[in-house]
Every structure is written in C-alpha cells, then in structure tokens.
Amino acid sequence: MIKRLSYTISILFGILLLLVLAKKFLIVNEKPKKADVVIILSGGPGRLAKGVALFNRGDADQMMLSNSNDGRTTIREAVAFGIPEDKLIPEKRATTTHTNALYTLELMKERQLTSAIIVSSDFHMRRTKYIFSQVYKNTGIELTFVAAPYLRSGFFMKKWELQTIFYEWVKLIGYWLHAYELVEKD
C-alpha cells in the first residue's frame, strides 16, 4: 500500500513538474533594446499596456498595432494611453500570429524600419518568436521579444492556465510541423 501511494505521489509530482517546465519553456522575455518600433500583437490583456510602457520609456519612437481593429488593441485605445496618433502605425489585416508577422514585415519594409520590439502575452512568446524569426529571416531586421504578463507566477496553476498552456503547446507543435492550416485559428 505504501509503495502504491509513493508511486502515485511521484507520478503526480512529475506531472506537476512537467507542467511547470512546459509553462516556463513557452515564456520568452528578452531585455528590451532600443528599436525603431514596438509591435504589439492584438489578442491578449496587458499587451497594449506593456507596449505603451516600452514606448514611454523611450525604447522605440513608433508603435505598430498588428490587427489594430481587434477590440483590445485599437488606435483609439493607444491614444487613450497617451500615445500620439502620429506615432502609431496600424496594421489591420492580420488574423493569426503568422499573418501578424507577414503584414508587419510589409510595413517595416515600406517604412524602412530596421529594428522592432515584439510584444505579446508571456505564454504566446515562444511561438511568436519562432514565427517572426522564420518570416523575418534574412531581412536584416533586428527583433527583440518582450512578454506582457498573463500567466500567474507560482507552482500551482488554475484550470484556465493549464488549458492556455496545453492549447499553446498544440499550436506551437503544429507550427514546428509546418501544419499552419491546422493551427492558424489563434
């Protein structure tokens, strides 16, 4: 009976440890470098606030809002945060992380911008970095990836965090396998 209980406890602890490591692996949060523009990917709470903080700190002179027609990252909301409208670059066509990268690259080239800080939610950053690095490959554009906090810190996770981590891993693996059409629904 004691052996069975110790095996069960070990397995449960191993699963919990695996989930914590899976969460930590997803998070990419680089030290911000001075850049031409902060690119904020729409979709998650806290992303715009993080981008505004970087802009206000002087890390970039412009801000690009990818999928700027999304309800959480609009030009109007950025202006309400105090960003001058002439410093905002709207990107309105993206619907996925992959198209965020494609359409922001077009705008970067049009405006001859050579560096960007990419902002998204912490759990989304590994996939964001992977996709943007692939799309921006050989362009000479320097990218830095900064995470907006979303997941709680700590060992134990709530159900919504476990679901978020699980679905993000599914999408990340889908991208690694080049199965974009299966994971394009961000």
GROMACS elastic network, one bead per residue, 0.5 to 0.9 nm:
[ bonds ]
;  ai    aj funct       b0    kb
    1     4     6  0.52018   500
    1     5     6  0.62387   500
    1     6     6  0.86813   500
    2     5     6  0.50681   500
    2     6     6  0.61106   500
    2     7     6  0.85722   500
    3     6     6  0.51419   500
    3     7     6  0.61575   500
    3     8     6  0.85976   500
    4     7     6  0.51139   500
    4     8     6  0.61698   500
    4     9     6  0.86207   500
    5     8     6  0.50695   500
    5     9     6  0.61208   500
    5    10     6  0.85014   500
    6     9     6  0.50660   500
    6    10     6  0.59815   500
    6    11     6  0.85047   500
    7    10     6  0.50334   500
    7    11     6  0.60702   500
    7    12     6  0.85470   500
    8    11     6  0.51495   500
    8    12     6  0.61319   500
    8    13     6  0.84941   500
    9    12     6  0.51300   500
    9    13     6  0.59998   500
    9    14     6  0.84274   500
   10    13     6  0.50776   500
   10    14     6  0.59742   500
   10    15     6  0.85878   500
   11    15     6  0.61787   500
   11    16     6  0.86048   500
   12    15     6  0.51259   500
   12    16     6  0.61971   500
   12    17     6  0.85636   500
   13    16     6  0.50625   500
   13    17     6  0.60485   500
   13    18     6  0.84852   500
   14    17     6  0.50402   500
   14    18     6  0.60284   500
   14    19     6  0.86033   500
   15    19     6  0.62139   500
   15    20     6  0.86810   500
   16    19     6  0.51278   500
   16    20     6  0.62850   500
   16    21     6  0.86864   500
   16   155     6  0.81483   500
   16   156     6  0.79068   500
   17    20     6  0.50998   500
   17    21     6  0.61904   500
   17    22     6  0.85013   500
   17   155     6  0.83230   500
   18    21     6  0.51169   500
   18    22     6  0.59947   500
   18    23     6  0.85641   500
   19    23     6  0.61294   500
   19    24     6  0.86115   500
   19   157     6  0.89056   500
   19   162     6  0.78413   500
   19   165     6  0.82618   500
   19   166     6  0.89628   500
   20    23     6  0.51199   500
   20    24     6  0.62461   500
   20    25     6  0.86808   500
   20   154     6  0.86584   500
   20   155     6  0.65514   500
   20   156     6  0.81251   500
   20   157     6  0.85051   500
   21    24     6  0.50063   500
   21    25     6  0.60715   500
   21    26     6  0.87207   500
   22    25     6  0.52393   500
   22    26     6  0.65564   500
   22   165     6  0.74795   500
   22   166     6  0.87764   500
   22   169     6  0.81860   500
   23    26     6  0.54204   500
   23    27     6  0.68982   500
   23   123     6  0.70587   500
   23   151     6  0.87530   500
   23   162     6  0.87484   500
   23   165     6  0.62565   500
   24    27     6  0.54622   500
   24    28     6  0.84505   500
   24   123     6  0.83633   500
   25    28     6  0.76117   500
   25   123     6  0.87042   500
   25   126     6  0.74823   500
   26   122     6  0.73570   500
   26   123     6  0.52743   500
   26   124     6  0.67347   500
   26   125     6  0.64187   500
   26   127     6  0.75997   500
   26   165     6  0.80661   500
   26   168     6  0.81633   500
   26   169     6  0.80345   500
   27   121     6  0.85855   500
   27   122     6  0.50912   500
   27   123     6  0.53019   500
   27   124     6  0.71361   500
   27   125     6  0.56675   500
   27   126     6  0.59899   500
   27   147     6  0.73392   500
   28   122     6  0.68156   500
   28   123     6  0.81499   500
   28   124     6  0.84796   500
   28   125     6  0.53260   500
   28   126     6  0.57057   500
   28   129     6  0.78820   500
   28   145     6  0.68288   500
   28   146     6  0.70325   500
   28   147     6  0.65672   500
   29    32     6  0.86866   500
   29   122     6  0.74382   500
   29   125     6  0.76007   500
   29   144     6  0.87074   500
   29   145     6  0.59936   500
   29   147     6  0.50671   500
   29   148     6  0.85366   500
   30    33     6  0.87651   500
   30   144     6  0.64548   500
   30   145     6  0.55167   500
   30   146     6  0.54594   500
   30   147     6  0.78771   500
   31   144     6  0.76759   500
   31   145     6  0.79827   500
   31   146     6  0.71052   500
   32    35     6  0.84338   500
   32    54     6  0.80002   500
   32    59     6  0.70584   500
   32   117     6  0.69806   500
   32   144     6  0.64492   500
   32   145     6  0.75473   500
   32   146     6  0.67065   500
   33    59     6  0.64971   500
   33    60     6  0.86485   500
   33   116     6  0.87458   500
   33   117     6  0.75772   500
   33   144     6  0.69527   500
   34    37     6  0.87397   500
   34    58     6  0.75841   500
   34    60     6  0.59087   500
   34   115     6  0.82494   500
   34   116     6  0.83701   500
   34   117     6  0.82729   500
   35    38     6  0.72956   500
   35    59     6  0.60916   500
   35    61     6  0.76267   500
   35    62     6  0.88919   500
   35   113     6  0.88664   500
   35   114     6  0.78620   500
   35   116     6  0.51656   500
   35   117     6  0.64434   500
   35   142     6  0.82684   500
   35   143     6  0.84082   500
   35   144     6  0.84930   500
   36    59     6  0.81874   500
   36    60     6  0.51783   500
   36    61     6  0.58626   500
   36    62     6  0.64490   500
   36    63     6  0.86086   500
   36   113     6  0.60828   500
   36   114     6  0.66885   500
   36   115     6  0.53126   500
   36   116     6  0.58282   500
   36   117     6  0.82561   500
   37    55     6  0.83500   500
   37    59     6  0.81775   500
   37    61     6  0.60203   500
   37    63     6  0.52393   500
   37    64     6  0.66663   500
   37   108     6  0.88672   500
   37   113     6  0.76136   500
   37   114     6  0.88141   500
   37   115     6  0.67483   500
   37   117     6  0.64329   500
   37   118     6  0.86767   500
   38    51     6  0.64021   500
   38    52     6  0.86054   500
   38    54     6  0.75599   500
   38    55     6  0.69829   500
   38    59     6  0.79545   500
   38    60     6  0.60504   500
   38    61     6  0.80856   500
   38    62     6  0.64027   500
   38    64     6  0.60270   500
   38    65     6  0.83973   500
   38   115     6  0.88472   500
   38   116     6  0.55558   500
   38   118     6  0.60551   500
   38   119     6  0.72304   500
   39    51     6  0.75751   500
   39    62     6  0.87386   500
   39    63     6  0.59618   500
   39    65     6  0.59579   500
   39    66     6  0.68412   500
   39   104     6  0.78849   500
   39   116     6  0.65648   500
   39   117     6  0.59686   500
   39   119     6  0.60807   500
   39   120     6  0.88058   500
   40    47     6  0.65835   500
   40    48     6  0.64848   500
   40    50     6  0.87061   500
   40    51     6  0.63062   500
   40    63     6  0.75542   500
   40    64     6  0.62384   500
   40    65     6  0.51056   500
   40    66     6  0.59956   500
   40    67     6  0.88824   500
   40    73     6  0.79229   500
   40   117     6  0.83651   500
   40   118     6  0.61221   500
   40   120     6  0.63746   500
   41    44     6  0.81585   500
   41    47     6  0.73056   500
   41    48     6  0.83477   500
   41    64     6  0.86970   500
   41    65     6  0.64630   500
   41    66     6  0.50955   500
   41    67     6  0.69658   500
   41    68     6  0.85096   500
   41    73     6  0.79626   500
   41    97     6  0.78020   500
   41   100     6  0.69641   500
   41   118     6  0.76004   500
   41   119     6  0.62733   500
   41   120     6  0.55732   500
   41   121     6  0.86407   500
   42    45     6  0.87194   500
   42    47     6  0.73154   500
   42    48     6  0.79337   500
   42    65     6  0.71450   500
   42    66     6  0.60833   500
   42    67     6  0.58100   500
   42    68     6  0.69025   500
   42    69     6  0.86925   500
   42    70     6  0.63244   500
   42    71     6  0.83593   500
   42    72     6  0.65528   500
   42    73     6  0.54722   500
   42    74     6  0.86194   500
   42   100     6  0.89318   500
   42   120     6  0.76486   500
   43    47     6  0.79947   500
   43    67     6  0.85420   500
   43    70     6  0.70712   500
   43    71     6  0.82281   500
   43    72     6  0.65392   500
   43    73     6  0.75416   500
   43   120     6  0.83392   500
   43   121     6  0.85950   500
   43   186     6  0.89142   500
   44    47     6  0.60053   500
   44    48     6  0.84674   500
   44    72     6  0.72702   500
   44    73     6  0.87756   500
   44   120     6  0.73896   500
   44   121     6  0.62887   500
   44   148     6  0.88196   500
   44   150     6  0.81090   500
   45    48     6  0.74842   500
   45    49     6  0.83109   500
   45    72     6  0.71955   500
   45   121     6  0.77901   500
   45   148     6  0.83928   500
   45   149     6  0.87244   500
   45   150     6  0.73663   500
   46    49     6  0.51734   500
   46    50     6  0.61152   500
   46    51     6  0.86478   500
   46   120     6  0.85496   500
   46   121     6  0.74699   500
   46   148     6  0.59013   500
   46   149     6  0.67990   500
   46   150     6  0.72221   500
   47    50     6  0.51953   500
   47    51     6  0.62528   500
   47    52     6  0.86241   500
   47    72     6  0.87131   500
   47    73     6  0.81447   500
   47   119     6  0.63811   500
   47   120     6  0.55955   500
   47   121     6  0.62256   500
   47   147     6  0.79843   500
   47   148     6  0.53100   500
   47   149     6  0.80382   500
   47   150     6  0.89124   500
   48    51     6  0.50555   500
   48    52     6  0.60528   500
   48    53     6  0.85620   500
   48    65     6  0.85746   500
   48    72     6  0.77251   500
   48    73     6  0.62255   500
   48    77     6  0.85623   500
   48    78     6  0.72893   500
   48    81     6  0.88494   500
   48   119     6  0.82086   500
   48   120     6  0.86657   500
   48   148     6  0.84893   500
   49    52     6  0.50632   500
   49    53     6  0.61871   500
   49    54     6  0.87460   500
   49    78     6  0.86623   500
   49    81     6  0.79100   500
   49   148     6  0.81561   500
   50    53     6  0.51156   500
   50    54     6  0.63880   500
   50    55     6  0.87098   500
   50   119     6  0.73441   500
   50   120     6  0.86781   500
   50   146     6  0.85551   500
   50   147     6  0.79412   500
   50   148     6  0.56606   500
   50   149     6  0.84096   500
   51    54     6  0.51378   500
   51    55     6  0.61740   500
   51    56     6  0.85620   500
   51    63     6  0.77641   500
   51   117     6  0.86667   500
   51   118     6  0.85632   500
   51   119     6  0.63792   500
   51   120     6  0.88654   500
   51   146     6  0.88356   500
   51   148     6  0.82380   500
   52    56     6  0.59543   500
   52    57     6  0.83954   500
   52    63     6  0.82283   500
   52    78     6  0.76479   500
   52    81     6  0.71856   500
   52    82     6  0.83690   500
   52    83     6  0.73855   500
   53    56     6  0.51227   500
   53    57     6  0.60420   500
   53    58     6  0.87211   500
   53    59     6  0.89260   500
   54    57     6  0.50938   500
   54    58     6  0.65194   500
   54    59     6  0.54594   500
   54    60     6  0.71601   500
   54   117     6  0.88004   500
   55    58     6  0.52337   500
   55    59     6  0.55433   500
   55    60     6  0.53692   500
   55    61     6  0.67656   500
   55    62     6  0.73221   500
   55    63     6  0.72238   500
   55    83     6  0.82956   500
   56    59     6  0.75033   500
   56    60     6  0.82982   500
   56    61     6  0.89965   500
   56    83     6  0.82840   500
   57    60     6  0.81722   500
   58    61     6  0.68278   500
   59   117     6  0.83821   500
   60    63     6  0.74132   500
   60   116     6  0.79673   500
   60   117     6  0.79958   500
   61    87     6  0.70852   500
   62    86     6  0.85191   500
   62    88     6  0.60278   500
   62    89     6  0.74084   500
   63    83     6  0.84348   500
   63    87     6  0.61630   500
   63    89     6  0.60518   500
   63    90     6  0.85068   500
   64    68     6  0.84978   500
   64    87     6  0.84437   500
   64    88     6  0.57604   500
   64    90     6  0.57605   500
   64    91     6  0.69858   500
   64   104     6  0.79453   500
   64   107     6  0.89872   500
   65    68     6  0.50820   500
   65    69     6  0.88623   500
   65    73     6  0.65850   500
   65    74     6  0.72907   500
   65    75     6  0.75690   500
   65    78     6  0.88425   500
   65    88     6  0.73767   500
   65    89     6  0.62860   500
   65    90     6  0.51212   500
   65    91     6  0.58388   500
   65    92     6  0.81131   500
   65   104     6  0.88435   500
   66    69     6  0.84656   500
   66    70     6  0.87635   500
   66    73     6  0.80455   500
   66    89     6  0.85620   500
   66    90     6  0.65131   500
   66    92     6  0.64260   500
   66    93     6  0.79120   500
   66    94     6  0.65577   500
   66    95     6  0.89883   500
   66   100     6  0.59528   500
   66   101     6  0.87179   500
   66   103     6  0.79654   500
   66   104     6  0.68353   500
   67    70     6  0.57545   500
   67    73     6  0.75301   500
   67    74     6  0.82553   500
   67    90     6  0.75628   500
   67    91     6  0.54774   500
   67    93     6  0.59350   500
   67    94     6  0.50462   500
   67    95     6  0.66675   500
   67    96     6  0.88098   500
   67   100     6  0.72403   500
   68    71     6  0.79069   500
   68    72     6  0.82363   500
   68    73     6  0.54488   500
   68    75     6  0.65989   500
   68    89     6  0.89465   500
   68    90     6  0.56587   500
   68    91     6  0.57447   500
   68    92     6  0.51826   500
   68    93     6  0.83206   500
   68    94     6  0.86325   500
   69    72     6  0.83199   500
   69    73     6  0.70740   500
   69    74     6  0.57119   500
   69    75     6  0.81584   500
   69    90     6  0.85119   500
   69    91     6  0.82794   500
   69    92     6  0.58299   500
   69    93     6  0.84458   500
   70    73     6  0.57303   500
   70    74     6  0.63546   500
   70    92     6  0.84239   500
   71    74     6  0.62577   500
   71    77     6  0.88564   500
   72    77     6  0.75929   500
   73    76     6  0.83568   500
   73    77     6  0.64869   500
   73    78     6  0.70891   500
   74    77     6  0.51495   500
   74    78     6  0.63186   500
   74    79     6  0.86497   500
   74    90     6  0.82962   500
   75    78     6  0.50903   500
   75    79     6  0.61485   500
   75    80     6  0.85454   500
   75    85     6  0.74528   500
   75    88     6  0.72114   500
   75    89     6  0.85169   500
   75    90     6  0.71154   500
   76    79     6  0.51167   500
   76    80     6  0.61697   500
   76    81     6  0.87447   500
   76    85     6  0.85802   500
   77    81     6  0.64006   500
   77    82     6  0.88898   500
   78    81     6  0.50150   500
   78    82     6  0.66820   500
   78    83     6  0.57187   500
   78    84     6  0.83065   500
   78    85     6  0.81587   500
   78    88     6  0.81662   500
   79    84     6  0.60855   500
   79    85     6  0.61978   500
   79    88     6  0.86663   500
   80    83     6  0.72506   500
   82    85     6  0.88864   500
   83    86     6  0.85186   500
   83    87     6  0.69969   500
   83    88     6  0.74848   500
   84    87     6  0.54699   500
   84    88     6  0.70409   500
   85    88     6  0.52949   500
   85    89     6  0.84609   500
   86    89     6  0.80037   500
   89   107     6  0.84640   500
   91    94     6  0.71893   500
   91   100     6  0.83614   500
   91   103     6  0.70396   500
   91   104     6  0.68636   500
   91   107     6  0.79053   500
   92    95     6  0.87347   500
   92   103     6  0.87083   500
   93    99     6  0.78512   500
   93   100     6  0.81637   500
   93   103     6  0.72506   500
   94    97     6  0.76362   500
   94    98     6  0.81131   500
   94   100     6  0.50110   500
   94   101     6  0.83672   500
   94   102     6  0.82010   500
   94   103     6  0.66366   500
   94   104     6  0.86809   500
   95    98     6  0.82615   500
   95    99     6  0.62494   500
   95   100     6  0.70498   500
   95   184     6  0.84425   500
   95   185     6  0.79957   500
   95   186     6  0.76939   500
   96    99     6  0.52076   500
   96   100     6  0.60583   500
   96   101     6  0.87103   500
   96   184     6  0.59544   500
   96   185     6  0.65030   500
   96   186     6  0.54945   500
   97   101     6  0.64201   500
   97   102     6  0.87929   500
   97   127     6  0.82906   500
   97   128     6  0.66218   500
   97   131     6  0.73482   500
   97   132     6  0.84254   500
   97   184     6  0.77378   500
   97   186     6  0.70047   500
   98   101     6  0.52630   500
   98   102     6  0.63851   500
   98   103     6  0.87976   500
   98   128     6  0.82171   500
   98   131     6  0.61543   500
   98   132     6  0.75371   500
   98   135     6  0.80713   500
   98   180     6  0.83484   500
   98   184     6  0.75582   500
   99   103     6  0.58827   500
   99   104     6  0.81448   500
  100   103     6  0.55586   500
  100   104     6  0.59455   500
  100   105     6  0.83787   500
  100   132     6  0.84503   500
  101   104     6  0.53806   500
  101   105     6  0.60353   500
  101   106     6  0.87567   500
  101   128     6  0.84490   500
  101   131     6  0.70268   500
  101   132     6  0.53585   500
  101   133     6  0.88531   500
  101   135     6  0.63257   500
  101   136     6  0.76353   500
  102   105     6  0.53010   500
  102   106     6  0.65571   500
  102   132     6  0.82186   500
  102   135     6  0.65256   500
  102   136     6  0.82644   500
  103   106     6  0.50968   500
  103   107     6  0.65297   500
  103   108     6  0.86735   500
  104   107     6  0.50947   500
  104   108     6  0.60414   500
  104   109     6  0.86175   500
  105   109     6  0.61631   500
  105   110     6  0.85347   500
  105   132     6  0.89605   500
  105   135     6  0.78860   500
  105   136     6  0.69102   500
  106   109     6  0.52861   500
  106   110     6  0.61631   500
  106   111     6  0.86769   500
  107   111     6  0.60811   500
  107   112     6  0.82741   500
  107   113     6  0.83492   500
  108   111     6  0.53565   500
  108   112     6  0.58591   500
  108   113     6  0.50035   500
  108   114     6  0.72619   500
  108   115     6  0.84957   500
  108   116     6  0.87297   500
  108   141     6  0.84902   500
  109   113     6  0.63308   500
  109   114     6  0.81547   500
  109   139     6  0.89845   500
  110   113     6  0.79183   500
  113   116     6  0.79185   500
  113   141     6  0.75863   500
  114   139     6  0.88023   500
  114   140     6  0.70064   500
  114   142     6  0.63068   500
  114   143     6  0.87659   500
  115   140     6  0.85696   500
  115   141     6  0.51971   500
  115   143     6  0.58114   500
  115   144     6  0.81115   500
  116   141     6  0.75650   500
  116   142     6  0.63824   500
  116   143     6  0.50741   500
  116   144     6  0.63574   500
  116   145     6  0.85767   500
  117   142     6  0.85608   500
  117   143     6  0.58346   500
  117   145     6  0.57561   500
  117   146     6  0.67787   500
  118   125     6  0.89564   500
  118   128     6  0.84083   500
  118   129     6  0.84649   500
  118   132     6  0.88886   500
  118   143     6  0.69468   500
  118   144     6  0.60729   500
  118   146     6  0.60957   500
  118   147     6  0.82860   500
  119   122     6  0.88446   500
  119   125     6  0.80564   500
  119   128     6  0.89866   500
  119   144     6  0.87617   500
  119   145     6  0.62544   500
  119   146     6  0.51616   500
  119   147     6  0.57409   500
  119   148     6  0.66339   500
  120   123     6  0.84094   500
  120   124     6  0.63883   500
  120   125     6  0.61995   500
  120   128     6  0.76704   500
  120   145     6  0.82071   500
  120   146     6  0.71105   500
  120   147     6  0.55458   500
  120   148     6  0.57919   500
  120   149     6  0.87925   500
  121   124     6  0.52725   500
  121   125     6  0.64114   500
  121   146     6  0.86402   500
  121   147     6  0.54497   500
  121   149     6  0.60705   500
  121   150     6  0.59131   500
  121   151     6  0.84509   500
  122   125     6  0.54815   500
  122   126     6  0.83232   500
  122   146     6  0.80910   500
  122   148     6  0.54560   500
  122   149     6  0.54660   500
  122   150     6  0.60097   500
  122   151     6  0.70134   500
  123   126     6  0.72829   500
  123   127     6  0.86114   500
  123   147     6  0.81729   500
  123   148     6  0.89860   500
  123   149     6  0.84575   500
  123   150     6  0.73124   500
  123   151     6  0.70142   500
  123   164     6  0.78136   500
  123   165     6  0.69105   500
  123   168     6  0.72652   500
  124   127     6  0.58276   500
  124   128     6  0.61300   500
  124   129     6  0.87258   500
  124   147     6  0.82588   500
  124   168     6  0.69086   500
  125   129     6  0.58637   500
  125   130     6  0.83808   500
  125   145     6  0.72364   500
  125   146     6  0.77879   500
  125   147     6  0.64580   500
  126   129     6  0.52162   500
  126   130     6  0.62049   500
  126   131     6  0.87151   500
  126   172     6  0.78608   500
  127   131     6  0.60913   500
  127   132     6  0.84454   500
  127   168     6  0.80654   500
  127   169     6  0.87756   500
  127   171     6  0.79026   500
  127   172     6  0.55121   500
  127   173     6  0.89812   500
  127   175     6  0.78403   500
  128   131     6  0.52756   500
  128   132     6  0.59468   500
  128   133     6  0.82411   500
  128   145     6  0.83397   500
  129   132     6  0.52789   500
  129   133     6  0.57782   500
  129   134     6  0.84265   500
  129   143     6  0.88231   500
  129   144     6  0.87229   500
  129   145     6  0.67920   500
  130   133     6  0.52777   500
  130   134     6  0.62854   500
  130   135     6  0.87941   500
  130   172     6  0.86121   500
  130   175     6  0.84523   500
  130   176     6  0.84774   500
  131   134     6  0.51817   500
  131   135     6  0.61955   500
  131   136     6  0.84708   500
  131   175     6  0.78636   500
  132   135     6  0.50895   500
  132   136     6  0.57313   500
  132   137     6  0.80284   500
  132   143     6  0.83627   500
  133   136     6  0.52966   500
  133   137     6  0.56657   500
  133   143     6  0.80328   500
  134   137     6  0.52159   500
  134   138     6  0.89470   500
  135   138     6  0.87756   500
  135   139     6  0.87931   500
  136   139     6  0.56074   500
  136   140     6  0.79124   500
  136   141     6  0.69297   500
  136   142     6  0.87530   500
  136   143     6  0.86187   500
  137   140     6  0.76129   500
  137   141     6  0.82941   500
  138   141     6  0.80009   500
  139   142     6  0.85753   500
  147   150     6  0.87066   500
  149   152     6  0.78671   500
  151   157     6  0.87872   500
  151   161     6  0.65877   500
  151   164     6  0.88694   500
  152   157     6  0.76478   500
  152   158     6  0.89177   500
  152   161     6  0.80927   500
  153   156     6  0.85257   500
  153   157     6  0.85498   500
  154   157     6  0.74403   500
  157   160     6  0.80914   500
  157   161     6  0.59403   500
  157   162     6  0.65056   500
  158   161     6  0.53506   500
  158   162     6  0.64777   500
  158   163     6  0.88312   500
  159   162     6  0.51422   500
  159   163     6  0.62248   500
  159   164     6  0.86000   500
  160   163     6  0.50885   500
  160   164     6  0.60558   500
  160   165     6  0.85939   500
  161   165     6  0.60952   500
  161   166     6  0.84546   500
  162   165     6  0.51874   500
  162   166     6  0.60346   500
  162   167     6  0.86175   500
  163   166     6  0.50533   500
  163   167     6  0.60965   500
  163   168     6  0.84101   500
  164   167     6  0.53733   500
  164   168     6  0.60532   500
  164   169     6  0.86086   500
  165   168     6  0.51260   500
  165   169     6  0.61759   500
  165   170     6  0.87036   500
  166   169     6  0.52340   500
  166   170     6  0.63901   500
  166   171     6  0.88544   500
  167   170     6  0.50058   500
  167   171     6  0.62764   500
  167   172     6  0.85656   500
  168   171     6  0.51020   500
  168   172     6  0.60243   500
  168   173     6  0.85325   500
  169   173     6  0.60002   500
  169   174     6  0.83369   500
  170   173     6  0.53209   500
  170   174     6  0.61116   500
  170   175     6  0.87568   500
  170   183     6  0.79691   500
  171   175     6  0.62690   500
  171   176     6  0.86573   500
  171   180     6  0.86912   500
  171   182     6  0.83955   500
  171   183     6  0.53837   500
  171   184     6  0.81623   500
  171   186     6  0.81694   500
  172   175     6  0.51454   500
  172   176     6  0.62254   500
  172   177     6  0.86362   500
  172   183     6  0.83710   500
  173   177     6  0.61488   500
  173   178     6  0.85275   500
  173   179     6  0.85923   500
  174   177     6  0.51178   500
  174   178     6  0.61974   500
  174   179     6  0.50910   500
  174   180     6  0.65285   500
  174   181     6  0.88855   500
  174   182     6  0.70540   500
  174   183     6  0.60606   500
  175   179     6  0.57158   500
  175   180     6  0.57308   500
  175   182     6  0.88899   500
  175   183     6  0.72335   500
  175   184     6  0.89150   500
  176   179     6  0.76207   500
  176   180     6  0.89428   500
  177   180     6  0.81851   500
  178   181     6  0.85417   500
  179   182     6  0.55915   500
  179   183     6  0.68066   500
  179   184     6  0.86553   500
  180   183     6  0.52935   500
  180   184     6  0.55206   500
  181   184     6  0.53697   500
  181   185     6  0.81971   500
  182   185     6  0.76575   500
  183   186     6  0.69467   500
